[in-house]
Amino acid sequence: MQAAWTALAQRIVASTDDVGEQFAEEARKIHYGEAQERGIRGKASLAETQALIEEGVAVMPLALPEFLKGQLQ
């Protein structure tokens, strides 16, 4: 099970753009057609995440394995 989760997490990291602290802003731009649609990952506060959900922006929290987190920045 752990190997399957690690493989999935590696695919997610490889196929998404890390937008860091700009996650909420970039997710909105994509949602409203102001930026190219693509998979992104980054950081958002609980309040930012709740606001995105209320706006209809599809978001999902994802806890990546520690060894992959160094690759995000």
C-alpha positions in Angstrom: 0.0 0.0 0.0 2.8 2.4 0.9 4.5 1.7 -2.4 1.3 2.4 -4.3 0.8 5.7 -2.5 4.5 6.7 -3.1 4.1 6.0 -6.8 0.9 8.0 -7.0 2.5 10.9 -5.1 5.5 10.9 -7.5 3.1 11.0 -10.5 1.2 14.0 -9.0 4.5 15.9 -8.3 5.7 15.1 -11.9 2.5 16.2 -13.6 1.6 19.4 -11.7 3.1 22.8 -11.4 4.2 24.0 -8.0 2.8 27.5 -7.5 3.7 27.6 -3.8 2.1 30.3 -1.7 0.2 31.6 -4.8 -2.0 28.5 -4.9 -5.3 30.2 -4.2 -4.7 33.1 -6.6 -3.6 30.7 -9.4 -6.5 28.3 -8.8 -8.9 31.2 -9.2 -7.2 32.3 -12.4 -7.5 28.8 -13.8 -11.1 28.5 -12.6 -12.2 31.8 -14.2 -10.3 31.2 -17.4 -7.7 33.8 -16.8 -4.8 31.3 -16.9 -4.1 28.2 -18.8 -5.9 25.1 -17.4 -3.4 22.8 -15.8 -2.7 20.8 -12.6 -1.2 22.8 -9.9 -0.1 22.2 -6.3 0.9 24.6 -3.6 0.0 25.9 -0.2 -3.2 27.6 1.0 -4.5 28.4 4.4 -7.7 26.9 5.7 -9.5 30.1 5.1 -8.2 30.4 1.5 -9.2 26.8 0.9 -12.7 27.3 2.3 -13.1 30.4 0.1 -12.1 28.5 -3.0 -14.6 25.8 -2.3 -17.4 28.3 -1.7 -16.5 29.8 -5.2 -16.8 26.4 -6.8 -13.1 25.9 -7.3 -12.2 22.2 -7.0 -9.4 21.7 -4.5 -8.1 18.8 -2.5 -5.7 18.7 0.4 -2.9 16.3 -0.3 -0.3 15.2 2.3 2.8 14.3 0.3 5.5 12.0 1.7 8.3 13.9 3.4 10.9 12.8 0.9 8.9 14.5 -2.0 8.4 17.8 -0.2 11.9 18.9 -0.8 11.2 18.7 -4.6 8.3 21.1 -4.3 10.2 24.3 -4.0 
